[in-house]
Amino acid sequence: MAANALNLCSFFIFAFLIINGAKTKPTVGIFPPSCNRIECPKFEVIEANNGYEIRSYDSPMWMSTAPIDDISLVNATRAGFLQLFDYIQGKNKYHQKIEMTAPVLTQVSPSDGPFCATSFVVSFYIPKENQGNPPAAQGLHVQKWGKTLAAVRQFSGFVKDYDVAEETAALYASLEGSKWFDAIRKAPTADPTTTYTVAQYNSPFEFDNRVNEIWLLLDVKDYFGM
Ligand SMILES: *[C@@H]1O[C@H](CO)[C@@H](O)[C@H](O)[C@H]1NC(C)=O
């Protein structure tokens, strides 16, 4: 019964994505201005195309919240970010302050709970300097991704719940027919349960030049020969 309900939720979400898929304009290739000021994970662009970019990340590490069940990505991200902000301000085992980085990720997956709620994990990119020994903190855990391939689409402005569905659908649509499309469907090594990830590069106090991204992680086995 629970499994059926979950499938039904997923079906409606997916149908919604397909129907609304083709509307928005593709954007890729914008360097987030905040990455000139604060540390961002390095990546290589493997392919830039009409509406998507394929990036290779070399083993980024993240400090992540426990899953947050909510109907709103925006609200869940705010709640998660507050925990992570406390963490970098020194609310951690070593009372250590950690430099701000970008992006903040929100990993989205279907929730086990009732009512078609969604499960969100919010993450902070751990600076290279702290990756050897990131201080622990209650309620947070480290994610080590290993080599990661992501299909990426960019959009601007403040992230809204509605945009996220639309931009994700557009990213799927742009990948259709490409050699990457099958790799999305296979479970990615980094995180088998995440459906898609939203990356945000700006603080809530910046109003211009805001850069956000949808990431779909790809199965890397074929590409890296793993
Ligand atoms: C998000 O949070 C705001 C402020 O707490 C609230 O008014 C709003 O209803 C929430 N949105 C959703 C979709 O839950």
The ligand as a Gaussian input file, in Angstrom:
#p B3LYP/6-31G(d) Opt

LIG

0 1
 C        6.978000      28.369000       3.825000
 O        7.186000      29.119000       5.007000
 C        6.408000      30.286000       5.099000
 C        6.874000      31.069000       6.314000
 O        6.976000      30.251000       7.443000
 C        4.931000      29.922000       5.138000
 O        4.126000      31.065000       5.233000
 C        4.594000      29.131000       3.877000
 O        3.262000      28.687000       3.921000
 C        5.520000      27.949000       3.703000
 N        5.285000      27.382000       2.367000
 C        4.914000      26.116000       2.176000
 C        4.642000      25.721000       0.761000
 O        4.812000      25.304000       3.075000

